[in-house]
Amino acid sequence: MDRRNLLTAAGLGLGAVALAGCKDDSAPTGEAGGAPEQRFRWKMVTSWPENFPGLGTTAQRFADTVARLSNGRLSIQVFAAGALVPALEVFDAVSNGTAELGHSAAYYWKGKSAAAPFFTAVPFGMNAQEMNAWLYEGGGLELWQKAYDPLGVVPLPCGNTGVQMAGWFNKEINSLDDLQGLKIRMPGFGGEVLARAGATTVNLPGSEIFTSLQTGVIDASDWVSPYNDLAFGLYQAAKYYYYPGWQEPCAVLELTVNKQKLAELPDDLRAIVIEAARSTNQAMLDEYGRRNAEALHTLVNEHGVELRRLPDAVLDRLRDISGDVLEETAAMDPLNREVWDSMQAFRERIQAWHALGEKAMYDLRS
């Protein structure tokens, strides 16, 4: 197996694990005259509303891909947020074995692992293309798995929204003073940065954003980007739509897998889980590229949404605070430092190339 494509048996401690305990005796046992065929039925809990465009549908895409590639030997039932466990208890459910799989975002689990937010998004950090390169080719995935290993969970990239928007606001942001006391929903490092800038940050699941904005419980909220923001109808609950998405230049969605259950799978099914996650990761990014462009046009031209760019002075201050937050997080323990140093070194190298490649082409096109 290619180290960067498939988890090694040694790395997961798979050698001594028996498979019998996971067999479903009621399931078909293979073709007539052939050896009995093990079949597995797993549960996946998610942080997303049922069939929610992009996020919930990506979880279902993964489940469907696994079922197809395994010829039905591994079937996965997807549970929306709240159906089996609450949206922000996905990690615990996978860790304790309530569900074999979870689909969510790592920055919700800072209380479980201080390094977790690095693996969703870093303010003013790498975009989706760069983040994928770091995870798959730059050692990032190995570090992510190292962070979760003591918790009995194996993480895999399984979706990416690409660059996001700064969010929906019912108050104008014209200067740093306008951040003082601003009640905003924003998770991860972005929330920490805004809190230090004077805002009051809260962590809400997506299902509560619309009502919280509409009723004044919060003044502002990030969510994702035009595709999902249109689906939630957030243009009906807030007046201003701010960019750029400094807090999330990309947002990696994670597949969390119970380590023991993954170990119990036969080699071919384990490989299917891993490769299905990778193909789903790219498929979601492709989808968001198209859908965001379409949704932004709809928001502006059909719903009259007012786009606003955050002032340079505000962005400069948030960039400075971001550097402090990330360095302080890195100093918390050796693994955090290893992760942040790896990200910075990789970003520096790939940024030098993209300045001559991607950015130069964008400038030339315009």
Summary of the structure (lengths in Angstrom):
residues: 366
radius of gyration: 21.1
end to end distance: 43.3
largest distance: 75.5
contacts: 1257
relative contact order: 0.16
helix: 50%
strand: 14%
